[in-house]
Amino acid sequence: MGKTPTYNHSPLFCQDSFLSNPSLSGRGPLIWLALAYLLYFGQLGVLTPYLAMFLDGRGLSSVEIGQLLGLITLTRILGPNLWANLADRSGKCLRILQLGALLALASFFVIFFADGFWGLTLCFGLIMMFWTAIMPQMEVITLNNVGGDAHRYSRIRLWGSMGFILLTISAGRLIDWFGTEVLLAICVSLLAALLLVSSRLREPQQLPDDTPHTGSIWIKINNPVFLGFILALCLLQVGFGPYNSFFTLYMKDLGYSGLQTGLLLSLGVVAEILIFLKAGRLIQRFGIKQMLLVSLDLTVIRWWVLARFAHFPGILILSQCIHAASFGLTHATAIQFIHRYFGRRFQSRGQALYVSLAGGLGGAIGNYAAGLMWNQGQGAEQTFIAAAMVVAVALM
């Protein structure tokens, strides 16, 4: 994992000044990819931090919120692999992405009328199932457009972080003004915009496979290197459970306003953006394995500090800066590992395995366990300490 192959620098992308200086002043498909990332992660900037608040506003308890988040996260195990199989066999990554965006948008309208634990679980489960069609295909399209170059990939991916910041702050302020139900209108608008932007993307060019013909993806899956990698990333996502599920409620219990919470979340993503600007060079210099080890080490510290000292604004700000490593650097290294390890032949299914096993299984376990331990906020400290212990196991 520590060895870094040389990059394939395609001359087609040598003139993308848009990537060397990330502004939308350039032209071409890379601009639409950047906008797609902005809208996709903008949607996550609404749902990830504020979904628990929305469900709390609909009358669900902390245990029910944890169970609902755990159940809908399970769809990330089946969904990505289903869509990736279709994409790899058909060679139509873009069509799969567009279908997922369309069905997710259609499903979201049902939440306006749904109520109760099972009704909301079914609706969000459907949305998540269709939502999982988008990101693996977007990663494949982007990595093919930039020739697998980690530096150029990071420059495009940082626009997703900018979208997350913009929508997290905006949603926090809108919640202060209009209440949690405003999240539905925001999410529908973002999904509709993402569907429109996807119509301007291009299907990735079918190129010869750059890996030996193994005949089956299972040979790669059963390799100890991949198993160790995916186990560590799965445990990392288990550790993210309390943060993803209850951070906004935790801040509310500590007396922070919705705007302050949005700014804190956005600070983490600003740190994420800064690391994305350097991630490609860090991976080139130190290798994937070393970057993962450093990131996991810092994440252990982050959850422990959040458990014990979140009532101190200065320390809370410092802990949010570690998001650069906890998410930004781990994501950049994971995407590069999957892209290089699985090659072009299995890349959609490789990205799907990462999303489903790390984000899906790990996220579901983390959300469910956090819900059991949270106890309406009384178990907050113990929950984040448990998260730090889980990530320590991933580090080992």
Backbone torsions as a table, in degrees:
resi	resn	phi	psi	omega
1	MET	NA	-26.1	-176.8
2	GLY	-77.5	-19.5	-176.5
3	LYS	-81.8	131.4	-176.2
4	THR	-111.5	114.8	178.3
5	PRO	-68.3	161.8	176.2
6	THR	-70.6	153.1	-177.4
7	TYR	-87.0	157.0	175.4
8	ASN	-97.4	97.0	-178.2
9	HIS	-87.4	104.3	-179.5
10	SER	-82.4	131.8	-179.3
11	PRO	-63.0	-20.7	-179.7
12	LEU	-59.6	-27.0	-174.2
13	PHE	-112.2	15.3	179.9
14	CYS	-73.3	-19.0	-174.9
15	GLN	-100.5	13.4	-176.7
16	ASP	-83.8	79.0	177.5
17	SER	-60.8	-23.7	174.8
18	PHE	-53.5	-32.6	-177.1
19	LEU	-87.9	-31.3	178.9
20	SER	-74.6	-26.0	174.0
21	ASN	-135.1	97.5	-166.7
22	PRO	-68.0	85.3	170.8
23	SER	-133.2	164.7	-176.3
24	LEU	-92.3	31.7	-177.6
25	SER	-85.2	-14.7	-179.2
26	GLY	-80.9	-176.1	179.4
27	ARG	-131.1	163.3	174.7
28	GLY	109.6	-178.3	-174.8
29	PRO	-63.6	-24.2	-179.8
30	LEU	-65.2	-31.4	177.6
31	ILE	-64.6	-43.9	-178.8
32	TRP	-69.4	-33.2	174.4
33	LEU	-63.9	-42.7	178.2
34	ALA	-60.9	-42.8	178.2
35	LEU	-65.3	-38.0	178.1
36	ALA	-63.0	-43.4	176.4
37	TYR	-62.6	-42.2	179.8
38	LEU	-58.4	-45.6	-178.6
39	LEU	-71.5	-40.7	-179.2
40	TYR	-62.0	-50.0	-177.8
41	PHE	-78.4	-21.1	169.8
42	GLY	-63.0	-40.2	175.1
43	GLN	-61.7	-42.4	176.5
44	LEU	-64.9	-31.9	177.8
45	GLY	-66.4	-19.0	174.3
46	VAL	-91.1	-50.2	-172.4
47	LEU	-75.6	-45.5	-173.8
48	THR	-59.1	-51.5	-178.4
49	PRO	-81.6	-28.2	-168.9
50	TYR	-108.6	-4.2	-179.4
51	LEU	-62.3	-39.3	178.2
52	ALA	-62.0	-38.7	177.4
53	MET	-65.4	-40.0	178.1
54	PHE	-61.8	-46.1	-179.2
55	LEU	-67.7	-36.0	175.3
56	ASP	-62.6	-39.3	176.9
57	GLY	-66.6	-26.7	176.2
58	ARG	-83.8	2.7	173.0
59	GLY	95.7	11.2	-179.6
60	LEU	-83.5	145.4	176.7
61	SER	-79.7	170.6	179.9
62	SER	-63.9	-36.4	177.1
63	VAL	-64.7	-44.2	179.2
64	GLU	-65.7	-37.9	177.7
65	ILE	-62.6	-45.9	177.8
66	GLY	-61.8	-40.9	178.7
67	GLN	-66.0	-43.0	-179.9
68	LEU	-63.4	-47.0	-179.9
69	LEU	-63.6	-37.9	177.3
70	GLY	-65.1	-43.2	-178.5
71	LEU	-66.6	-44.8	-178.2
72	ILE	-71.8	-27.7	177.0
73	THR	-68.0	-26.8	177.4
74	LEU	-60.7	-27.0	178.2
75	THR	-63.8	-18.6	178.3
76	ARG	-75.2	-7.5	174.6
77	ILE	-83.3	-47.1	-178.9
78	LEU	-79.6	-46.6	-171.8
79	GLY	-55.7	-56.0	-176.3
80	PRO	-58.4	-38.2	-179.0
81	ASN	-71.3	-36.5	176.0
82	LEU	-61.6	-50.3	-178.2
83	TRP	-68.0	-37.5	-179.0
84	ALA	-66.9	-38.5	175.3
85	ASN	-59.3	-43.4	178.0
86	LEU	-63.7	-40.8	-178.3
87	ALA	-67.7	-45.2	-178.9
88	ASP	-66.9	-37.0	-178.1
89	ARG	-76.9	-36.0	-178.2
90	SER	-89.3	-23.4	-175.0
91	GLY	72.4	17.2	-176.1
92	LYS	-114.9	66.2	-179.6
93	CYS	-59.1	-43.5	-176.4
94	LEU	-64.7	-40.4	-179.9
95	ARG	-64.5	-37.9	177.4
96	ILE	-65.1	-42.8	177.8
97	LEU	-58.7	-46.8	-178.0
98	GLN	-66.5	-38.6	178.2
99	LEU	-63.5	-42.7	178.7
100	GLY	-61.5	-42.3	179.3
101	ALA	-64.7	-40.9	-179.9
102	LEU	-64.5	-47.3	-177.9
103	LEU	-69.3	-35.4	176.6
104	ALA	-64.4	-40.8	178.0
105	LEU	-63.0	-45.6	179.7
106	ALA	-61.8	-39.5	-178.4
107	SER	-69.2	-29.8	-175.9
108	PHE	-65.9	-29.9	-179.5
109	PHE	-63.5	-26.9	-177.2
110	VAL	-66.6	-28.8	-176.7
111	ILE	-64.6	-24.2	176.5
112	PHE	-58.9	-26.4	-176.1
113	PHE	-111.6	-9.4	-177.0
114	ALA	-81.5	153.6	177.5
115	ASP	-156.6	162.0	180.0
116	GLY	81.6	163.3	-175.3
117	PHE	-59.3	-52.5	-174.0
118	TRP	-73.0	-35.0	177.4
119	GLY	-64.2	-44.9	178.7
120	LEU	-69.2	-36.7	178.3
121	THR	-63.0	-44.0	179.6
122	LEU	-62.5	-45.8	-177.9
123	CYS	-64.4	-48.6	-179.3
124	PHE	-69.3	-29.4	175.4
125	GLY	-63.6	-43.5	177.4
126	LEU	-63.7	-44.2	179.5
127	ILE	-59.7	-45.8	-178.8
128	MET	-64.5	-38.3	178.9
129	MET	-60.0	-45.7	179.7
130	PHE	-74.2	-33.6	-180.0
131	TRP	-62.1	-32.4	-178.3
132	THR	-68.5	-10.8	177.2
133	ALA	-75.8	-16.4	-168.0
134	ILE	-85.3	-58.9	-168.4
135	MET	-63.7	-47.5	179.7
136	PRO	-56.9	-39.3	-179.8
137	GLN	-70.9	-36.2	177.6
138	MET	-64.7	-38.1	178.0
139	GLU	-64.9	-42.8	179.6
140	VAL	-62.6	-46.4	-179.6
141	ILE	-60.7	-44.2	-178.5
142	THR	-66.3	-47.7	-177.9
143	LEU	-64.3	-32.7	175.2
144	ASN	-71.2	-34.4	178.8
145	ASN	-68.3	-32.4	-177.4
146	VAL	-102.8	9.4	177.3
147	GLY	65.9	26.6	179.2
148	GLY	76.8	8.4	-177.7
149	ASP	-72.2	116.9	-176.6
150	ALA	-62.9	-35.9	-177.7
151	HIS	-68.2	-47.3	179.5
152	ARG	-66.9	-38.2	176.8
153	TYR	-58.6	-45.7	-178.5
154	SER	-62.5	-35.2	-179.8
155	ARG	-66.9	-34.1	175.7
156	ILE	-76.6	-43.5	-176.2
157	ARG	-62.6	-26.9	-178.3
158	LEU	-65.7	-21.2	176.8
159	TRP	-67.5	-27.0	172.4
160	GLY	-63.9	-40.7	178.1
161	SER	-64.5	-38.7	177.3
162	MET	-63.5	-40.4	177.0
163	GLY	-63.0	-39.7	178.4
164	PHE	-60.3	-45.3	179.5
165	ILE	-61.3	-51.0	-176.1
166	LEU	-57.1	-47.0	-176.0
167	LEU	-78.4	-29.7	177.4
168	THR	-65.4	-46.7	179.4
169	ILE	-65.9	-46.3	-178.4
170	SER	-62.4	-44.3	-179.6
171	ALA	-65.1	-39.3	177.7
172	GLY	-59.8	-43.0	178.2
173	ARG	-67.8	-42.7	-180.0
174	LEU	-64.5	-34.5	176.2
175	ILE	-64.7	-40.4	176.5
176	ASP	-59.8	-35.1	-176.0
177	TRP	-85.6	-45.3	-168.7
178	PHE	-116.3	-6.1	-177.7
179	GLY	91.6	173.8	-171.3
180	THR	-71.5	-19.9	-178.5
181	GLU	-66.2	-17.6	179.2
182	VAL	-63.8	-20.0	-180.0
183	LEU	-59.1	-33.6	-178.8
184	LEU	-63.5	-45.5	-179.8
185	ALA	-64.0	-39.6	179.5
186	ILE	-63.3	-46.5	-176.1
187	CYS	-65.9	-40.7	178.4
188	VAL	-62.6	-41.8	179.7
189	SER	-63.8	-41.8	-179.3
190	LEU	-67.2	-41.6	179.3
191	LEU	-64.8	-39.7	178.1
192	ALA	-63.6	-41.2	178.3
193	ALA	-66.1	-39.9	178.4
194	LEU	-62.6	-39.7	178.5
195	LEU	-63.0	-40.8	178.7
196	LEU	-66.3	-43.6	-179.8
197	VAL	-64.5	-37.0	-178.9
198	SER	-62.6	-22.8	178.1
199	SER	-69.4	-14.3	179.2
200	ARG	-98.6	-2.5	178.1
201	LEU	-80.3	165.3	-178.7
202	ARG	-117.2	141.9	175.9
203	GLU	-63.2	133.1	179.9
204	PRO	-62.8	142.3	-179.8
205	GLN	-68.1	134.3	178.7
206	GLN	-77.8	113.3	-178.3
207	LEU	-113.6	158.9	177.1
208	PRO	-59.9	145.7	179.2
209	ASP	-64.9	142.0	-178.6
210	ASP	-103.9	13.1	179.2
211	THR	-125.3	155.8	179.5
212	PRO	-58.1	146.3	-179.7
213	HIS	-76.5	102.1	-176.5
214	THR	-90.7	-19.4	179.5
215	GLY	87.0	-25.8	-178.4
216	SER	-151.2	139.2	178.1
217	ILE	-69.3	-20.9	-176.9
218	TRP	-64.9	-27.1	177.1
219	ILE	-62.7	-40.4	177.8
220	LYS	-73.1	-37.8	-178.6
221	ILE	-64.7	-38.6	-176.2
222	ASN	-79.4	0.1	178.1
223	ASN	-70.5	132.9	-179.5
224	PRO	-56.8	-31.1	178.8
225	VAL	-63.0	-46.2	179.4
226	PHE	-68.2	-40.8	-179.5
227	LEU	-62.2	-41.5	177.1
228	GLY	-65.3	-41.7	178.2
229	PHE	-60.3	-50.3	-173.7
230	ILE	-71.3	-31.8	176.8
231	LEU	-65.3	-44.3	179.1
232	ALA	-62.0	-43.2	-179.6
233	LEU	-69.5	-33.7	176.7
234	CYS	-64.2	-45.3	178.9
235	LEU	-65.5	-35.1	175.9
236	LEU	-58.8	-43.9	-179.9
237	GLN	-70.1	-31.3	172.1
238	VAL	-59.0	-43.6	179.2
239	GLY	-64.8	-25.1	178.1
240	PHE	-76.9	-9.6	-175.2
241	GLY	-50.8	-54.5	-179.5
242	PRO	-61.6	-38.0	-179.1
243	TYR	-67.4	-47.9	-178.6
244	ASN	-66.6	-34.3	-173.5
245	SER	-88.9	-39.8	-165.8
246	PHE	-129.7	7.5	-176.7
247	PHE	-59.4	-44.3	-178.2
248	THR	-65.1	-40.3	176.5
249	LEU	-67.4	-35.5	176.8
250	TYR	-61.4	-46.3	178.3
251	MET	-64.6	-38.7	178.1
252	LYS	-62.9	-42.3	178.8
253	ASP	-64.8	-30.4	179.6
254	LEU	-85.0	-0.5	175.2
255	GLY	96.2	9.2	177.7
256	TYR	-83.1	143.4	179.2
257	SER	-79.0	171.1	177.5
258	GLY	-62.2	-40.1	178.6
259	LEU	-65.8	-43.5	178.9
260	GLN	-61.8	-40.5	177.9
261	THR	-63.8	-42.9	177.3
262	GLY	-60.9	-39.6	178.4
263	LEU	-67.1	-38.5	177.9
264	LEU	-64.5	-44.1	177.9
265	LEU	-62.5	-41.1	-179.0
266	SER	-68.0	-33.0	176.4
267	LEU	-59.4	-41.6	176.8
268	GLY	-59.9	-38.5	-178.7
269	VAL	-76.2	-30.2	172.8
270	VAL	-60.4	-44.2	176.3
271	ALA	-61.6	-37.5	177.5
272	GLU	-62.1	-43.1	178.6
273	ILE	-60.7	-45.6	-178.4
274	LEU	-61.4	-38.1	179.4
275	ILE	-72.7	-32.0	176.7
276	PHE	-62.6	-33.1	179.1
277	LEU	-64.7	-26.5	-176.9
278	LYS	-111.4	-6.5	-171.9
279	ALA	-59.2	-43.5	-178.3
280	GLY	-58.8	-44.6	180.0
281	ARG	-69.5	-36.9	177.6
282	LEU	-63.3	-42.0	179.2
283	ILE	-65.3	-41.1	178.2
284	GLN	-60.9	-41.2	-173.2
285	ARG	-80.4	-44.1	-171.2
286	PHE	-107.8	-17.2	179.7
287	GLY	90.7	160.7	-175.3
288	ILE	-65.6	-46.8	-174.9
289	LYS	-61.2	-45.9	-177.9
290	GLN	-64.1	-38.6	179.6
291	MET	-67.3	-36.6	176.7
292	LEU	-66.2	-41.2	179.9
293	LEU	-62.0	-44.9	178.8
294	VAL	-62.7	-43.0	-178.4
295	SER	-63.8	-43.6	179.4
296	LEU	-65.4	-39.2	178.5
297	ASP	-59.9	-47.1	-179.9
298	LEU	-66.6	-32.4	179.9
299	THR	-68.0	-36.4	174.7
300	VAL	-57.0	-47.1	178.7
301	ILE	-62.0	-40.9	-177.1
302	ARG	-59.9	-50.2	-176.1
303	TRP	-68.1	-34.9	178.6
304	TRP	-65.9	-43.3	178.9
305	VAL	-64.5	-40.8	179.8
306	LEU	-64.5	-32.6	178.6
307	ALA	-69.5	-41.0	-169.2
308	ARG	-98.6	-28.9	-168.5
309	PHE	-130.0	21.9	-176.9
310	ALA	-65.9	-17.9	179.4
311	HIS	-78.2	-8.4	174.2
312	PHE	-96.9	110.5	-176.0
313	PRO	-55.0	-40.8	-177.9
314	GLY	-63.1	-45.1	179.3
315	ILE	-68.9	-35.9	177.4
316	LEU	-62.1	-40.3	177.7
317	ILE	-62.6	-43.5	178.7
318	LEU	-62.9	-39.6	179.9
319	SER	-65.3	-34.6	178.7
320	GLN	-69.1	-28.2	178.1
321	CYS	-66.4	-25.4	179.3
322	ILE	-68.9	-10.6	175.6
323	HIS	-57.3	-24.4	176.1
324	ALA	-55.3	-40.6	179.2
325	ALA	-87.6	-45.0	-174.3
326	SER	-57.8	-41.4	179.5
327	PHE	-113.3	-54.1	-171.4
328	GLY	-57.7	-54.1	-176.3
329	LEU	-72.6	-38.2	178.1
330	THR	-64.6	-38.5	179.9
331	HIS	-67.7	-45.8	-179.3
332	ALA	-61.3	-42.7	179.6
333	THR	-69.6	-38.5	-180.0
334	ALA	-64.3	-44.2	-179.8
335	ILE	-62.4	-41.1	178.9
336	GLN	-66.7	-41.1	178.3
337	PHE	-60.2	-48.0	-179.0
338	ILE	-61.6	-44.2	-177.8
339	HIS	-62.0	-42.4	-177.9
340	ARG	-78.4	-37.0	-173.9
341	TYR	-72.4	-40.8	-175.5
342	PHE	-92.5	-19.7	179.3
343	GLY	69.4	-176.0	-176.0
344	ARG	-69.9	-31.5	-173.4
345	ARG	-64.9	-38.6	-174.9
346	PHE	-117.4	17.4	-169.4
347	GLN	-66.4	-37.9	178.1
348	SER	-63.0	-43.7	-180.0
349	ARG	-71.5	-30.5	175.9
350	GLY	-65.9	-45.0	176.2
351	GLN	-62.9	-38.0	-179.6
352	ALA	-66.5	-39.3	177.7
353	LEU	-62.5	-40.9	177.7
354	TYR	-61.9	-46.2	-179.2
355	VAL	-65.7	-43.3	-173.5
356	SER	-75.6	-42.7	-176.7
357	LEU	-80.9	-43.5	179.1
358	ALA	-78.2	-62.2	-178.0
359	GLY	-70.2	-39.2	-176.6
360	GLY	-76.5	-66.7	-178.2
361	LEU	-65.6	-49.7	179.8
362	GLY	-62.0	-43.3	179.3
363	GLY	-64.7	-40.2	-179.9
364	ALA	-63.9	-46.1	179.1
365	ILE	-62.8	-43.5	-179.5
366	GLY	-63.8	-44.2	-180.0
367	ASN	-65.4	-44.1	-178.1
368	TYR	-64.4	-46.5	-179.2
369	ALA	-65.0	-38.9	178.5
370	ALA	-62.8	-39.6	178.2
371	GLY	-62.9	-37.8	179.1
372	LEU	-69.0	-35.1	-174.9
373	MET	-89.1	-21.3	-169.0
374	TRP	-65.1	-43.4	175.5
375	ASN	54.1	55.1	178.9
376	GLN	54.6	31.0	176.8
377	GLY	97.7	-15.3	-178.5
378	GLN	-71.2	-23.8	179.4
379	GLY	-102.6	21.4	-175.2
380	ALA	-59.5	-48.1	-177.3
381	GLU	-62.3	-45.8	-179.8
382	GLN	-63.8	-34.4	-178.8
383	THR	-66.8	-44.0	-179.9
384	PHE	-72.2	-31.1	174.6
385	ILE	-65.8	-40.6	176.3
386	ALA	-61.6	-38.6	177.1
387	ALA	-61.3	-42.1	178.4
388	ALA	-63.1	-38.3	179.2
389	MET	-66.4	-38.8	178.7
390	VAL	-63.7	-44.4	179.7
391	VAL	-67.6	-30.9	175.6
392	ALA	-62.9	-36.9	175.3
393	VAL	-64.4	-41.7	176.9
394	ALA	-60.3	-40.1	179.2
395	LEU	-62.7	-43.0	179.8
396	MET	-66.7	NA	NA
